[in-house]
Amino acid sequence: MNITLTESAARLYIKEMELKKGDNLRLFVRIGGVGSGGFSVGVMRDTPSERAYVIKIDQVTFFVEEDDFWYLNGMSIDYNEDLGYLQIEHPTFDNIDHPEDKKES
């Protein structure tokens, strides 16, 4: 499992969710709303299991549980301050909203 969470993205989560030293934030696969059929990255406060993939930034633990590795493995999450939004990229999927659309090798 490997995910890139940049410091600027982590700081955005910390600010927006008012996270403090020692807090934990879970990144998980979120299924879109009715009719969308898409996926996105969800976040919630939670406690990591022993098998979770963990990233620590600014004394906050960001983590992914094993059940979500299939979607988040290889993903890059960055915050573009100039544009004011998170940029999420994945080298395997053409469309991260519909991961069945895989890039051709």
PAZAPA-4460 file (N, C-alpha, C; in steps of 0.05 Angstrom, whole numbers, plus 32768, in hexadecimal, padded with zeros to 4 digits):
% residues 105
    n_x    n_y    n_z   ca_x   ca_y   ca_z    c_x    c_y    c_z   seq   type   mol
   8011   7FE8   8000   8000   8000   8000   8012   8018   8000     1      M     A
   800B   802B   7FEF   801A   8044   7FEE   8006   805A   7FE5     2      N     A
   8005   806F   7FF4   7FF5   8087   7FEE   8006   809F   7FF3     3      I     A
   8004   80B3   7FE2   8012   80CC   7FE7   7FFE   80E1   7FF0     4      T     A
   8002   80EB   8008   7FF2   8101   8013   8005   8117   8018     5      L     A
   8003   812D   8009   8016   8143   800C   8011   8152   8026     6      T     A
   8025   8160   802F   8022   8171   8047   800C   8186   8043     7      E     A
   800A   8191   802B   7FF5   81A6   8027   7FD9   8199   8029     8      S     A
   7FD6   8181   801F   7FBC   8174   8021   7FB6   816D   803E     9      A     A
   7FCA   8162   804C   7FC7   815C   8069   7FBF   8174   8079    10      A     A
   7FCC   818A   8074   7FC7   81A3   8082   7FAA   81AD   807D    11      R     A
   7FA1   81A9   8064   7F85   81B1   805E   7F72   81A0   806F    12      L     A
   7F76   8186   8070   7F65   8175   8080   7F67   817D   809E    13      Y     A
   7F7F   8182   80A7   7F83   818B   80C3   7F73   81A4   80C9    14      I     A
   7F75   81B7   80B7   7F68   81D1   80BB   7F49   81CE   80BA    15      K     A
   7F40   81C2   80A4   7F23   81C0   809F   7F15   81AF   80B4    16      E     A
   7F22   819A   80BE   7F16   8187   80D1   7F1E   818D   80EE    17      M     A
   7F2D   81A3   80F1   7F36   81AB   810B   7F44   8194   811A    18      E     A
   7F56   8186   810C   7F65   8170   8118   7F7B   817B   812A    19      L     A
   7F81   816C   813F   7F95   8174   8152   7FAA   815E   8154    20      K     A
   7FC1   8164   8161   7FD6   8151   8166   7FCA   8138   8172    21      K     A
   7FD2   8121   8165   7FC8   8107   816F   7FAE   80FD   8163    22      G     A
   7FA0   810E   8153   7F88   8106   8146   7F8E   80F3   812F    23      D     A
   7F79   80E3   8127   7F7B   80D0   8111   7F66   80D7   80FC    24      N     A
   7F6D   80D5   80E3   7F5A   80D9   80CD   7F5C   80C2   80B9    25      L     A
   7F46   80B5   80B5   7F45   809E   80A3   7F3D   80A8   8087    26      R     A
   7F4C   809E   8073   7F46   80A2   8057   7F39   8088   804D    27      L     A
   7F22   808A   8040   7F14   8071   8038   7F06   8075   801D    28      F     A
   7EFD   805F   8012   7EEE   8060   7FF9   7ED2   8068   7FFF    29      V     A
   7EC9   807D   7FF2   7EAE   8087   7FF6   7E9F   8083   7FDC    30      R     A
   7E88   8077   7FDE   7E77   8072   7FC6   7E65   808B   7FC2    31      I     A
   7E64   8094   7FA9   7E55   80AC   7FA3   7E37   80AA   7FA9    32      G     A
   7E29   80C0   7FA6   7E0D   80C2   7FAC   7DFC   80B2   7F98    33      G     A
   7DE2   80B3   7F9C   7DCF   80A5   7F8C   7DD3   80AC   7F6E    34      V     A
   7DD6   8097   7F5E   7DD9   809B   7F41   7DF4   80A2   7F37    35      G     A
   7E07   80A9   7F49   7E21   80B1   7F3F   7E32   8099   7F38    36      S     A
   7E31   8084   7F48   7E40   806C   7F43   7E5E   8070   7F46    37      G     A
   7E66   8087   7F50   7E82   808D   7F52   7E8E   8089   7F6E    38      G     A
   7EA8   808B   7F6F   7EB7   8088   7F88   7EC6   80A2   7F8D    39      F     A
   7ECC   80A7   7FA6   7EDD   80BD   7FAE   7EEB   80B6   7FC8    40      S     A
   7EFD   80C7   7FD1   7F0B   80C3   7FEA   7EFB   80D0   8001    41      V     A
   7EF2   80C0   8014   7EE5   80CA   802B   7EF8   80CD   8042    42      G     A
   7EF2   80DE   8055   7F02   80E1   806D   7EF0   80E1   8086    43      V     A
   7EFB   80D6   809B   7EED   80D6   80B5   7F00   80D1   80CC    44      M     A
   7EFA   80DC   80E3   7F0A   80D6   80FA   7F05   80B9   8102    45      R     A
   7F1A   80AB   8108   7F18   808F   810F   7F32   8086   811C    46      D     A
   7F34   806E   8124   7F4D   8063   8130   7F58   804D   811D    47      T     A
   7F71   804E   8116   7F7C   803A   8104   7F7F   801F   8111    48      P     A
   7F7B   800A   8101   7F80   7FEF   810A   7F9E   7FEA   8107    49      S     A
   7FA6   7FD3   8111   7FC3   7FCB   810F   7FCC   7FC7   80F2    50      E     A
   7FB9   7FC1   80E0   7FC0   7FBC   80C4   7FBD   7FD4   80B2    51      R     A
   7FB6   7FEB   80BD   7FB2   8003   80AE   7FCC   800E   80A3    52      A     A
   7FCA   801B   808C   7FE1   8029   8080   7FE0   8045   808C    53      Y     A
   7FF6   804E   8099   7FF6   8066   80A8   800A   807B   809D    54      V     A
   8001   8094   809C   8013   80AA   8095   800F   80BF   80AC    55      I     A
   8026   80C8   80B7   8024   80DD   80CC   802F   80F7   80C1    56      K     A
   801F   810C   80C3   8026   8127   80BA   801D   813A   80D0    57      I     A
   802F   814B   80D8   8029   8160   80ED   801C   8153   8105    58      D     A
   8025   813C   810E   801C   812E   8126   7FFF   8125   8124    59      Q     A
   7FF4   8123   810B   7FDA   8117   8106   7FDE   80FE   80F6    60      V     A
   7FCF   80E9   80FD   7FD1   80CF   80EF   7FBB   80CE   80DA    61      T     A
   7FC4   80CB   80C1   7FB2   80C6   80AA   7FB5   80A8   80A4    62      F     A
   7F9F   809A   809F   7FA2   807E   809A   7F8D   8073   8087    63      F     A
   7F94   805B   807C   7F82   804D   806A   7F80   8030   8074    64      V     A
   7F68   8026   8077   7F64   800B   807F   7F66   7FF8   8067    65      E     A
   7F6D   7FDF   806D   7F72   7FCB   8059   7F5C   7FC8   8045    66      E     A
   7F43   7FCA   804D   7F2C   7FC7   803B   7F2C   7FDD   8025    67      D     A
   7F3A   7FF3   8029   7F3A   8009   8016   7F53   800B   8006    68      D     A
   7F66   7FF8   800A   7F7F   7FF8   7FFB   7F7A   7FF7   7FDD    69      F     A
   7F67   7FE8   7FD4   7F62   7FE3   7FB7   7F5E   7FFE   7FA8    70      W     A
   7F52   8011   7FB5   7F4D   802B   7FA8   7F62   8040   7FAD    71      Y     A
   7F6C   8041   7FC5   7F7F   8056   7FCD   7F9C   8050   7FC8    72      L     A
   7FA3   8036   7FC3   7FBF   802F   7FBE   7FC9   803D   7FA5    73      N     A
   7FDE   804C   7FA7   7FEA   805A   7F91   7FDF   8076   7F8D    74      G     A
   7FCB   807E   7F9C   7FBF   8098   7F99   7FD0   80AE   7FA4    75      M     A
   7FCD   80C6   7F98   7FDB   80DE   7FA1   7FC6   80F3   7FA7    76      S     A
   7FC7   80FF   7FBF   7FB5   8113   7FC8   7FC5   812C   7FCE    77      I     A
   7FBF   8142   7FC0   7FCD   815B   7FC3   7FB9   8171   7FC5    78      D     A
   7FC0   8187   7FD2   7FAF   819F   7FD3   7FBB   81B5   7FC2    79      Y     A
   7FAD   81BE   7FAE   7FB6   81D4   7F9D   7FAB   81EE   7FA9    80      N     A
   7FBD   81FC   7FB7   7FB4   8215   7FC4   7FAB   822A   7FB0    81      E     A
   7FB8   822B   7F99   7FB0   823F   7F85   7F93   823B   7F7B    82      D     A
   7F8C   8222   7F77   7F71   821B   7F6D   7F5D   8217   7F83    83      L     A
   7F67   8211   7F9B   7F56   820E   7FB2   7F48   81F3   7FB4    84      G     A
   7F54   81DE   7FA9   7F47   81C4   7FAC   7F5C   81AD   7FAD    85      Y     A
   7F52   8196   7FB6   7F63   817E   7FB7   7F66   8173   7F9B    86      L     A
   7F7E   816A   7F95   7F83   815D   7F7B   7F89   8140   7F82    87      Q     A
   7F79   812E   7F78   7F7C   8111   7F7D   7F82   8103   7F63    88      I     A
   7F99   80F5   7F63   7FA1   80E7   7F4B   7FA7   80CA   7F52    89      E     A
   7FA3   80B9   7F3E   7FA9   809C   7F42   7FB5   8092   7F28    90      H     A
   7FCD   8085   7F29   7FDA   807C   7F11   7FCC   8065   7F02    91      P     A
   7FBB   8057   7F10   7FAE   803F   7F05   7F93   8046   7EF7    92      T     A
   7F84   8059   7F01   7F6A   805F   7EF7   7F69   8077   7EE5    93      F     A
   7F5B   8075   7ECF   7F56   808C   7EBD   7F44   80A0   7ECB    94      D     A
   7F31   8095   7EDA   7F1C   80A5   7EE7   7F19   809B   7F03    95      N     A
   7F22   80AA   7F17   7F22   80A0   7F32   7F05   809E   7F3D    96      I     A
   7EF2   80AB   7F2F   7ED6   80A8   7F37   7ECB   808D   7F2F    97      D     A
   7ED6   8081   7F1A   7ECE   8067   7F10   7EE6   8056   7F0C    98      H     A
   7EF1   8049   7F21   7F0A   803B   7F20   7F0B   8023   7F0D    99      P     A
   7EF4   801B   7F03   7EF4   8005   7EF0   7F01   800E   7ED5   100      E     A
   7F03   8028   7ED1   7F10   8033   7EB9   7F2E   8034   7EBE   101      D     A
   7F3C   801E   7EB9   7F59   801D   7EBE   7F69   8027   7EA7   102      K     A
   7F7F   8034   7EAD   7F91   803D   7E98   7F9D   8026   7E8A   103      K     A
   7FA1   8029   7E70   7FAE   8014   7E61   7FCC   8016   7E64   104      E     A
   7FDA   7FFF   7E67   7FF6   7FFF   7E6C   8005   8000   7E52   105      S     A
***
